[in-house]
Amino acid sequence: MTSSIDIFAGKLLIVDDEPVNVKLLERTLAKAGYSDIASTMDPREVCDLVDTHDFDLILLDLNMPHMDGFAVLEALKARFETPPPVLVLTAQSAQEFRTQALEVGAQDYVTKPFERNELLHRVKNLLSTKLYRQGLERLNESLEEKVTERTQQLNETRLQVVRRLGRAAEYRDNETGLHIVRMSKISHLLGEAMGMDPYQCDLLLNASPMHDIGKIGIPDHILLKPGKFEPEEWEIMQQHAQMGADILEGEDSDLLTMARDIALTHHEKWDGTGYPNGLKGEEIPLVGRICAIADVFDALTSERPYKKAWSVEDALTLIRENRGTHFEPSLVDAFMSNLDAILAIRDNHQEPG
Protein backbone atom coordinates (compact mmCIF):
# COMPACT_ATOMS: atom_id res chain seq x y z
CA MET A 1 0.00 0.00 0.00
CA THR A 2 2.72 2.49 1.04
CA SER A 3 4.75 2.08 -2.14
CA SER A 4 1.73 2.90 -4.26
CA ILE A 5 1.15 6.27 -2.57
CA ASP A 6 2.45 9.29 -4.51
CA ILE A 7 2.82 11.95 -1.85
CA PHE A 8 3.97 14.48 -4.45
CA ALA A 9 0.47 14.36 -5.93
CA GLY A 10 -0.92 15.71 -2.66
CA LYS A 11 -2.80 19.01 -2.72
CA LEU A 12 -1.21 21.67 -0.50
CA LEU A 13 -2.62 24.98 0.72
CA ILE A 14 -0.35 27.70 2.11
CA VAL A 15 -2.04 30.24 4.41
CA ASP A 16 0.16 33.22 5.31
CA ASP A 17 -0.40 36.97 5.11
CA GLU A 18 3.23 37.71 4.16
CA PRO A 19 3.91 37.42 0.37
CA VAL A 20 7.59 36.71 1.01
CA ASN A 21 6.76 33.73 3.23
CA VAL A 22 4.31 32.39 0.66
CA LYS A 23 6.86 32.63 -2.17
CA LEU A 24 9.54 30.94 -0.07
CA LEU A 25 7.26 28.04 0.81
CA GLU A 26 6.05 27.65 -2.78
CA ARG A 27 9.63 27.47 -4.08
CA THR A 28 10.75 25.07 -1.34
CA LEU A 29 7.86 22.70 -1.94
CA ALA A 30 8.04 22.91 -5.73
CA LYS A 31 11.77 22.19 -5.71
CA ALA A 32 11.11 19.12 -3.56
CA GLY A 33 8.70 17.79 -6.20
CA TYR A 34 5.26 19.00 -5.12
CA SER A 35 3.22 20.35 -8.00
CA ASP A 36 -0.29 20.98 -6.67
CA ILE A 37 0.28 24.02 -4.45
CA ALA A 38 -2.28 26.74 -3.76
CA SER A 39 -2.02 29.72 -1.44
CA THR A 40 -4.02 32.50 0.13
CA MET A 41 -3.05 35.53 2.20
CA ASP A 42 -6.60 35.93 3.51
CA PRO A 43 -7.40 33.39 6.28
CA ARG A 44 -11.12 34.08 5.83
CA GLU A 45 -10.96 32.18 2.51
CA VAL A 46 -9.59 28.95 3.98
CA CYS A 47 -12.83 27.06 4.67
CA ASP A 48 -14.28 27.85 1.24
CA LEU A 49 -11.04 26.82 -0.47
CA VAL A 50 -10.98 23.53 1.43
CA ASP A 51 -14.62 22.94 0.55
CA THR A 52 -13.97 23.30 -3.19
CA HIS A 53 -10.46 21.83 -3.52
CA ASP A 54 -10.25 18.99 -0.98
CA PHE A 55 -6.70 19.77 0.16
CA ASP A 56 -4.51 17.06 1.66
CA LEU A 57 -2.47 19.40 3.86
CA ILE A 58 -2.63 23.01 5.04
CA LEU A 59 0.48 24.96 6.03
CA LEU A 60 -0.91 27.60 8.38
CA ASP A 61 0.59 30.75 9.91
CA LEU A 62 -0.69 31.92 13.30
CA ASN A 63 -0.29 35.71 13.29
CA MET A 64 -2.59 37.05 10.57
CA PRO A 65 -5.14 39.88 10.30
CA HIS A 66 -8.90 39.25 10.38
CA MET A 67 -8.47 35.66 11.67
CA ASP A 68 -5.47 34.25 13.43
CA GLY A 69 -4.40 30.65 12.90
CA PHE A 70 -6.25 29.46 16.01
CA ALA A 71 -9.52 30.87 14.66
CA VAL A 72 -8.88 29.14 11.32
CA LEU A 73 -8.35 25.83 13.11
CA GLU A 74 -11.59 26.29 15.04
CA ALA A 75 -13.48 27.19 11.85
CA LEU A 76 -12.17 24.09 10.06
CA LYS A 77 -13.17 21.86 12.96
CA ALA A 78 -16.66 23.39 13.09
CA ARG A 79 -17.31 23.16 9.36
CA PHE A 80 -15.81 19.80 8.38
CA GLU A 81 -16.35 16.40 9.91
CA THR A 82 -12.80 15.45 8.91
CA PRO A 83 -10.79 18.57 8.05
CA PRO A 84 -7.45 18.17 6.27
CA PRO A 85 -4.35 17.91 8.47
CA VAL A 86 -2.75 21.21 9.42
CA LEU A 87 0.95 21.97 9.85
CA VAL A 88 1.33 25.21 11.79
CA LEU A 89 4.29 27.21 10.51
CA THR A 90 4.90 30.26 12.70
CA ALA A 91 7.46 32.51 14.37
CA GLN A 92 5.75 31.88 17.70
CA SER A 93 8.06 29.50 19.52
CA ALA A 94 6.56 29.65 23.01
CA GLN A 95 5.31 26.33 24.34
CA GLU A 96 1.86 27.70 25.13
CA PHE A 97 1.29 28.53 21.43
CA ARG A 98 2.40 25.06 20.37
CA THR A 99 0.13 23.41 22.96
CA GLN A 100 -2.86 25.57 22.05
CA ALA A 101 -2.43 24.87 18.32
CA LEU A 102 -2.29 21.12 18.88
CA GLU A 103 -5.31 21.27 21.21
CA VAL A 104 -7.50 22.97 18.59
CA GLY A 105 -6.62 20.57 15.79
CA ALA A 106 -3.16 21.08 14.34
CA GLN A 107 -1.25 17.88 13.59
CA ASP A 108 2.26 19.37 13.71
CA TYR A 109 4.06 22.60 14.58
CA VAL A 110 7.22 24.10 13.03
CA THR A 111 8.78 27.41 14.01
CA LYS A 112 10.23 30.02 11.66
CA PRO A 113 12.82 30.35 10.42
CA PHE A 114 12.45 26.71 9.48
CA GLU A 115 15.14 24.27 8.47
CA ARG A 116 14.31 23.13 4.92
CA ASN A 117 14.84 19.36 5.34
CA GLU A 118 12.97 19.23 8.65
CA LEU A 119 9.98 21.00 7.09
CA LEU A 120 9.95 18.68 4.07
CA HIS A 121 10.13 15.60 6.27
CA ARG A 122 7.19 16.83 8.36
CA VAL A 123 5.19 17.62 5.23
CA LYS A 124 6.02 14.18 3.82
CA ASN A 125 4.98 12.42 7.05
CA LEU A 126 1.66 14.22 7.29
CA LEU A 127 0.87 13.64 3.62
CA SER A 128 1.85 9.97 3.84
CA THR A 129 -0.50 9.46 6.78
CA LYS A 130 -3.36 11.31 5.10
CA LEU A 131 -2.98 9.59 1.72
CA TYR A 132 -2.44 6.17 3.30
CA ARG A 133 -5.67 6.62 5.26
CA GLN A 134 -7.46 7.63 2.06
CA GLY A 135 -6.09 4.52 0.36
CA LEU A 136 -7.39 2.35 3.19
CA GLU A 137 -10.80 4.00 2.95
CA ARG A 138 -10.95 3.32 -0.79
CA LEU A 139 -9.86 -0.27 -0.20
CA ASN A 140 -12.54 -0.70 2.45
CA GLU A 141 -15.15 0.75 0.11
CA SER A 142 -14.04 -1.67 -2.61
CA LEU A 143 -14.19 -4.59 -0.19
CA GLU A 144 -17.63 -3.51 1.01
CA GLU A 145 -18.84 -3.37 -2.59
CA LYS A 146 -17.49 -6.85 -3.20
CA VAL A 147 -19.10 -8.15 0.00
CA THR A 148 -22.41 -6.56 -1.01
CA GLU A 149 -22.16 -8.08 -4.46
CA ARG A 150 -21.31 -11.48 -3.02
CA THR A 151 -24.16 -11.21 -0.51
CA GLN A 152 -26.57 -10.42 -3.34
CA GLN A 153 -25.30 -13.44 -5.24
CA LEU A 154 -25.76 -15.65 -2.19
CA ASN A 155 -29.25 -14.29 -1.59
CA GLU A 156 -30.16 -14.94 -5.22
CA THR A 157 -28.78 -18.47 -4.94
CA ARG A 158 -30.81 -18.99 -1.78
CA LEU A 159 -33.95 -17.78 -3.53
CA GLN A 160 -33.32 -20.16 -6.42
CA VAL A 161 -32.93 -23.06 -3.99
CA VAL A 162 -36.08 -21.98 -2.16
CA ARG A 163 -38.11 -21.86 -5.36
CA ARG A 164 -36.89 -25.27 -6.43
CA LEU A 165 -37.70 -26.74 -3.03
CA GLY A 166 -41.24 -25.42 -3.39
CA ARG A 167 -41.55 -26.87 -6.86
CA ALA A 168 -40.18 -30.23 -5.69
CA ALA A 169 -43.13 -30.57 -3.32
CA GLU A 170 -45.62 -29.52 -5.99
CA TYR A 171 -44.26 -32.01 -8.51
CA ARG A 172 -44.87 -34.78 -5.99
CA ASP A 173 -48.47 -33.62 -5.91
CA ASN A 174 -48.78 -33.71 -9.73
CA GLU A 175 -48.44 -29.93 -9.99
CA THR A 176 -46.73 -27.99 -12.79
CA GLY A 177 -45.27 -25.41 -10.41
CA LEU A 178 -47.65 -22.68 -11.56
CA HIS A 179 -49.78 -23.21 -8.46
CA ILE A 180 -46.97 -21.88 -6.27
CA VAL A 181 -46.42 -18.96 -8.67
CA ARG A 182 -50.07 -17.95 -8.48
CA MET A 183 -50.35 -18.63 -4.79
CA SER A 184 -47.20 -16.65 -3.93
CA LYS A 185 -48.22 -13.66 -6.05
CA ILE A 186 -51.70 -13.61 -4.51
CA SER A 187 -50.10 -13.85 -1.05
CA HIS A 188 -47.82 -10.90 -1.88
CA LEU A 189 -50.79 -8.85 -3.04
CA LEU A 190 -52.75 -9.64 0.12
CA GLY A 191 -49.71 -8.83 2.26
CA GLU A 192 -49.65 -5.35 0.76
CA ALA A 193 -53.39 -5.00 1.28
CA MET A 194 -52.98 -5.97 4.96
CA GLY A 195 -50.33 -3.30 5.50
CA MET A 196 -47.14 -5.36 5.51
CA ASP A 197 -44.05 -3.31 4.65
CA PRO A 198 -42.26 -3.85 1.30
CA TYR A 199 -39.48 -5.94 2.84
CA GLN A 200 -41.95 -8.30 4.52
CA CYS A 201 -44.04 -8.51 1.35
CA ASP A 202 -40.95 -9.47 -0.63
CA LEU A 203 -40.15 -12.15 1.94
CA LEU A 204 -43.72 -13.41 1.68
CA LEU A 205 -43.46 -13.64 -2.11
CA ASN A 206 -40.36 -15.80 -1.81
CA ALA A 207 -41.23 -17.80 1.31
CA SER A 208 -44.78 -18.82 0.40
CA PRO A 209 -43.69 -21.25 -2.37
CA MET A 210 -42.43 -23.54 0.40
CA HIS A 211 -45.81 -23.83 2.11
CA ASP A 212 -46.20 -27.51 1.16
CA ILE A 213 -42.54 -28.58 1.33
CA GLY A 214 -43.56 -31.15 3.95
CA LYS A 215 -45.42 -33.15 1.27
CA ILE A 216 -42.02 -34.56 0.36
CA GLY A 217 -42.41 -36.76 3.43
CA ILE A 218 -45.92 -38.07 2.63
CA PRO A 219 -46.11 -41.55 1.01
CA ASP A 220 -47.27 -41.58 -2.62
CA HIS A 221 -50.22 -43.89 -1.97
CA ILE A 222 -51.69 -41.22 0.29
CA LEU A 223 -50.48 -38.05 -1.42
CA LEU A 224 -51.69 -39.16 -4.86
CA LYS A 225 -54.86 -40.92 -3.77
CA PRO A 226 -57.69 -39.82 -6.08
CA GLY A 227 -60.53 -40.45 -3.63
CA LYS A 228 -61.39 -39.49 -0.09
CA PHE A 229 -58.85 -40.23 2.62
CA GLU A 230 -59.52 -42.80 5.29
CA PRO A 231 -59.19 -41.33 8.81
CA GLU A 232 -55.73 -42.80 9.34
CA GLU A 233 -54.65 -41.56 5.89
CA TRP A 234 -55.93 -38.07 6.64
CA GLU A 235 -53.99 -38.11 9.90
CA ILE A 236 -50.80 -38.90 7.98
CA MET A 237 -51.59 -36.26 5.34
CA GLN A 238 -51.96 -33.62 8.03
CA GLN A 239 -48.41 -34.30 9.17
CA HIS A 240 -47.01 -32.46 6.13
CA ALA A 241 -47.40 -29.11 7.92
CA GLN A 242 -45.17 -30.15 10.82
CA MET A 243 -42.81 -31.97 8.45
CA GLY A 244 -42.40 -28.79 6.42
CA ALA A 245 -41.62 -26.79 9.56
CA ASP A 246 -39.09 -29.42 10.63
CA ILE A 247 -37.37 -29.29 7.23
CA LEU A 248 -37.02 -25.52 7.50
CA GLU A 249 -36.07 -25.48 11.21
CA GLY A 250 -32.67 -24.28 12.37
CA GLU A 251 -32.08 -21.50 9.83
CA ASP A 252 -32.16 -17.97 11.25
CA SER A 253 -32.54 -16.05 7.99
CA ASP A 254 -35.66 -13.91 7.73
CA LEU A 255 -36.69 -15.75 4.58
CA LEU A 256 -36.57 -19.28 5.96
CA THR A 257 -37.98 -18.22 9.33
CA MET A 258 -41.05 -16.89 7.53
CA ALA A 259 -41.17 -19.99 5.30
CA ARG A 260 -41.21 -22.19 8.41
CA ASP A 261 -44.10 -20.19 9.91
CA ILE A 262 -46.05 -20.52 6.67
CA ALA A 263 -45.38 -24.24 6.29
CA LEU A 264 -46.51 -24.86 9.86
CA THR A 265 -49.61 -22.65 9.97
CA HIS A 266 -51.17 -22.37 6.51
CA HIS A 267 -53.72 -25.08 7.42
CA GLU A 268 -54.72 -23.47 10.70
CA LYS A 269 -58.20 -21.91 10.76
CA TRP A 270 -59.41 -18.64 12.24
CA ASP A 271 -61.88 -20.46 14.52
CA GLY A 272 -59.27 -22.88 15.87
CA THR A 273 -60.42 -26.01 14.02
CA GLY A 274 -57.37 -26.27 11.73
CA TYR A 275 -54.20 -28.29 12.04
CA PRO A 276 -51.57 -29.19 13.20
CA ASN A 277 -51.90 -27.22 16.44
CA GLY A 278 -55.47 -25.87 16.47
CA LEU A 279 -54.31 -22.26 16.65
CA LYS A 280 -57.05 -19.65 16.76
CA GLY A 281 -57.39 -16.07 15.53
CA GLU A 282 -54.24 -13.99 15.84
CA GLU A 283 -52.39 -16.92 17.39
CA ILE A 284 -51.89 -17.81 13.72
CA PRO A 285 -49.13 -15.65 12.17
CA LEU A 286 -50.44 -13.17 9.61
CA VAL A 287 -48.40 -14.81 6.86
CA GLY A 288 -50.01 -18.16 7.67
CA ARG A 289 -53.49 -16.62 7.52
CA ILE A 290 -52.70 -14.95 4.20
CA CYS A 291 -51.28 -18.10 2.62
CA ALA A 292 -54.30 -20.11 3.81
CA ILE A 293 -56.78 -18.10 1.76
CA ALA A 294 -54.43 -17.77 -1.25
CA ASP A 295 -53.73 -21.53 -1.23
CA VAL A 296 -57.39 -22.55 -0.89
CA PHE A 297 -58.59 -20.25 -3.66
CA ASP A 298 -55.98 -21.41 -6.14
CA ALA A 299 -56.34 -25.08 -5.19
CA LEU A 300 -60.11 -24.93 -5.66
CA THR A 301 -59.93 -23.23 -9.05
CA SER A 302 -57.17 -25.54 -10.35
CA GLU A 303 -57.70 -28.92 -11.96
CA ARG A 304 -56.06 -31.95 -10.36
CA PRO A 305 -55.88 -35.56 -11.54
CA TYR A 306 -58.38 -36.39 -8.80
CA LYS A 307 -60.79 -33.42 -9.21
CA LYS A 308 -62.24 -30.90 -11.61
CA ALA A 309 -61.48 -27.20 -11.22
CA TRP A 310 -64.14 -25.22 -9.39
CA SER A 311 -65.53 -22.12 -11.04
CA VAL A 312 -64.31 -18.81 -9.66
CA GLU A 313 -67.86 -18.03 -8.53
CA ASP A 314 -68.12 -21.26 -6.52
CA ALA A 315 -64.69 -20.70 -4.95
CA LEU A 316 -65.64 -17.16 -3.95
CA THR A 317 -68.88 -18.43 -2.45
CA LEU A 318 -66.95 -20.89 -0.29
CA ILE A 319 -64.55 -18.18 0.84
CA ARG A 320 -67.43 -15.89 1.80
CA GLU A 321 -69.17 -18.72 3.64
CA ASN A 322 -66.00 -19.40 5.62
CA ARG A 323 -65.45 -15.77 6.63
CA GLY A 324 -64.81 -15.87 10.37
CA THR A 325 -64.50 -19.66 10.51
CA HIS A 326 -61.72 -20.85 8.20
CA PHE A 327 -60.52 -17.37 7.19
CA GLU A 328 -59.86 -14.13 9.03
CA PRO A 329 -62.77 -11.75 8.27
CA SER A 330 -60.56 -8.77 7.36
CA LEU A 331 -58.56 -10.99 5.01
CA VAL A 332 -61.70 -12.10 3.22
CA ASP A 333 -62.64 -8.43 2.85
CA ALA A 334 -59.18 -7.62 1.47
CA PHE A 335 -59.43 -10.58 -0.89
CA MET A 336 -62.74 -9.40 -2.30
CA SER A 337 -61.55 -5.79 -2.55
CA ASN A 338 -58.58 -6.94 -4.65
CA LEU A 339 -60.45 -9.56 -6.65
CA ASP A 340 -59.68 -8.01 -10.06
CA ALA A 341 -55.94 -8.10 -9.39
CA ILE A 342 -56.17 -11.66 -8.03
CA LEU A 343 -58.03 -12.86 -11.11
CA ALA A 344 -55.44 -11.14 -13.30
CA ILE A 345 -52.71 -13.14 -11.54
CA ARG A 346 -54.71 -16.30 -12.15
CA ASP A 347 -55.23 -15.47 -15.84
CA ASN A 348 -51.59 -14.53 -16.40
CA HIS A 349 -50.29 -17.82 -14.99
CA GLN A 350 -52.62 -20.44 -16.41
CA GLU A 351 -51.63 -24.09 -16.62
CA PRO A 352 -50.42 -25.08 -20.08
CA GLY A 353 -53.22 -26.68 -21.99
Secondary structure, 3 states (H helix, E strand, C coil): CHHHCCHHHCCEEEECCCHHHHHHHHHHHHHHCCCCEEEECCHHHHHHHHHHHCCCEEEECCCCCCCCHHHHHHHHHHHCCCCCCEEEEECCCCHHHHHHHHHCCCCEEEECCCCHHHHHHHHHHHHHHHHHHHHHHHHHHHHHHHHHHHHHHHHHHHHHHHHHHHHHHHHHCCCCCHHHHHHHHHHHHHHHHCCCCHHHHHHHHHHHHHCCHHHHHCCHHHHCCCCCCCHHHHHHHHCHHHHHHHHHCCCCCHHHHHHHHHHHHCCCCCCCCCCCCCCCHHHCCHHHHHHHHHHHHHHHCCCECCECCCCHHHHHHHHHHCECCCECHHHHHHHHHCHHHHHHHHHHCCCCC
